[in-house]
Amino acid sequence: MSSERWIRLIAGIFIILSVALGYFQSRYWLWFTLFVGLNLFQSALTRWCLMEDILRKLGVTRAPAGAAGARS
């Protein structure tokens, strides 16, 4: 799986988890949801993502342009 798909998966899990914790535990968990959303917004504008750097250090590679299974 490419780093882009991993980032989407991790962001989705973080958002679902923080909303659930905000509902069942404490509304302050919703600040984490805001943090994830702001990071997604920032990475769209700057093309830099901390999670991408972390995944690269863990050995996850980017999919080459035009790779099989890529959508146009």
Rosetta silent file (secondary structure, phi, psi, omega in degrees, C-alpha in Angstrom):
SEQUENCE: MSSERWIRLIAGIFIILSVALGYFQSRYWLWFTLFVGLNLFQSALTRWCLMEDILRKLGVTRAPAGAAGARS
SCORE:     score description
SCORE:     0.000 S_00000001
   1 L     0.000  139.538 -177.141    0.000    0.000    0.000 S_00000001
   2 L   -77.093  162.998 -179.441    1.344    3.441   -0.893 S_00000001
   3 H   -63.273  -33.728  178.906    2.079    6.159    1.657 S_00000001
   4 H   -61.667  -42.970  179.395   -0.842    8.234    0.339 S_00000001
   5 H   -69.335  -37.048  176.694   -3.294    5.434    1.113 S_00000001
   6 H   -62.388  -42.826 -179.628   -1.707    4.867    4.535 S_00000001
   7 H   -62.295  -43.930  177.776   -2.080    8.575    5.334 S_00000001
   8 H   -62.333  -42.067  179.073   -5.758    8.527    4.361 S_00000001
   9 H   -63.016  -48.090 -178.341   -6.320    5.389    6.450 S_00000001
  10 H   -65.011  -43.887  178.812   -4.555    6.783    9.519 S_00000001
  11 H   -61.697  -42.265  178.274   -6.314   10.168    9.263 S_00000001
  12 H   -62.394  -43.059  178.423   -9.681    8.431    8.952 S_00000001
  13 H   -63.544  -44.109  179.270   -9.000    6.245   11.979 S_00000001
  14 H   -60.532  -42.506 -178.768   -7.865    9.267   14.020 S_00000001
  15 H   -67.236  -47.159  179.188  -11.002   11.212   13.116 S_00000001
  16 H   -60.847  -44.685 -179.146  -13.395    8.334   13.850 S_00000001
  17 H   -64.396  -44.574 -177.495  -11.633    7.557   17.126 S_00000001
  18 H   -69.608  -35.307  175.993  -11.528   11.170   18.313 S_00000001
  19 H   -66.766  -41.894  177.753  -15.200   11.783   17.465 S_00000001
  20 H   -63.071  -43.911  177.757  -16.170    8.600   19.329 S_00000001
  21 H   -65.486  -35.762  177.002  -14.052    9.618   22.319 S_00000001
  22 H   -65.440  -34.487 -179.933  -15.559   13.106   22.146 S_00000001
  23 H   -77.492  -45.259 -173.213  -19.051   11.639   22.257 S_00000001
  24 H   -93.467  -27.000 -172.119  -18.513    8.967   24.916 S_00000001
  25 L  -108.192  -69.976 -177.042  -15.637   10.311   27.024 S_00000001
  26 L  -153.299  138.212 -178.966  -15.037   14.070   26.898 S_00000001
  27 H   -65.659  -15.229  178.004  -15.835   16.748   24.370 S_00000001
  28 H   -65.466  -19.099  175.109  -12.221   17.919   24.625 S_00000001
  29 H   -64.377  -20.877  179.146  -11.270   15.007   22.320 S_00000001
  30 H   -66.703  -20.257  173.049  -12.874   17.010   19.527 S_00000001
  31 H   -62.748  -34.200  176.991   -9.799   19.265   19.646 S_00000001
  32 H   -66.696  -37.594  175.296   -7.862   16.274   18.294 S_00000001
  33 H   -60.154  -44.639  177.506  -10.342   16.046   15.409 S_00000001
  34 H   -61.495  -41.867  178.776   -9.678   19.719   14.681 S_00000001
  35 H   -59.702  -44.881  179.284   -5.918   19.090   14.834 S_00000001
  36 H   -63.823  -44.449  179.110   -6.152   16.274   12.269 S_00000001
  37 H   -62.029  -42.363  178.256   -8.316   18.408    9.983 S_00000001
  38 H   -65.230  -36.834  177.182   -5.915   21.351   10.192 S_00000001
  39 H   -66.719  -38.648  176.575   -2.985   19.070    9.376 S_00000001
  40 H   -63.933  -42.622  178.490   -4.822   17.735    6.311 S_00000001
  41 H   -62.736  -47.313  179.895   -5.569   21.315    5.221 S_00000001
  42 H   -61.492  -41.963 -177.897   -1.959   22.415    5.793 S_00000001
  43 H   -69.447  -29.344  176.409   -0.534   19.453    3.887 S_00000001
  44 H   -68.023  -34.288 -178.557   -2.802   20.184    0.916 S_00000001
  45 H   -82.794  -37.756 -173.556   -1.444   23.741    0.717 S_00000001
  46 H  -101.048  -11.824 -176.692    2.231   23.103    1.467 S_00000001
  47 L    61.787   25.978  174.698    2.640   19.557    0.074 S_00000001
  48 L  -124.969  134.311 -178.129    4.402   18.589    3.352 S_00000001
  49 L  -139.501  123.820  179.598    3.018   16.017    5.775 S_00000001
  50 H   -61.180  -39.414 -179.811    4.661   14.857    9.000 S_00000001
  51 H   -62.475  -35.237  177.509    2.917   11.481    8.779 S_00000001
  52 H   -63.580  -40.372  176.511    4.462   10.965    5.340 S_00000001
  53 H   -64.173  -41.151  179.261    7.924   11.551    6.838 S_00000001
  54 H   -64.249  -45.358  179.280    7.167    9.096    9.644 S_00000001
  55 H   -63.732  -37.401  178.248    5.923    6.447    7.205 S_00000001
  56 H   -62.140  -41.271  178.166    9.003    6.923    5.005 S_00000001
  57 H   -67.188  -25.170  177.316   11.234    6.257    8.044 S_00000001
  58 L   -85.914   -1.977  175.406    9.200    3.112    8.702 S_00000001
  59 L    99.227    4.655  177.455    9.907    1.896    5.160 S_00000001
  60 L   -79.962  129.955 -177.768    6.627    2.729    3.408 S_00000001
  61 L  -104.943  158.112  174.225    7.315    3.951   -0.105 S_00000001
  62 L   -76.883  147.670  175.899    5.387    6.233   -2.399 S_00000001
  63 L   -76.275  133.537  177.560    3.685    4.630   -5.386 S_00000001
  64 L   -64.589  150.767  179.058    5.410    5.618   -8.633 S_00000001
  65 L   -59.038  133.640  179.506    3.415    7.806  -11.024 S_00000001
  66 L    78.615   17.340 -178.935    1.318    5.654  -13.345 S_00000001
  67 L   -68.025  154.962  179.857    1.576    2.611  -11.081 S_00000001
  68 L   -60.183  136.156  179.990   -0.866   -0.235  -11.607 S_00000001
  69 L    89.383   -6.301  178.376   -4.114    0.381   -9.792 S_00000001
  70 L   -75.713  142.188  179.545   -3.673    4.143   -9.806 S_00000001
  71 L   -94.939  151.104  178.977   -6.738    6.155  -10.729 S_00000001
  72 L   -98.615    0.000    0.000   -6.647    9.011  -13.180 S_00000001
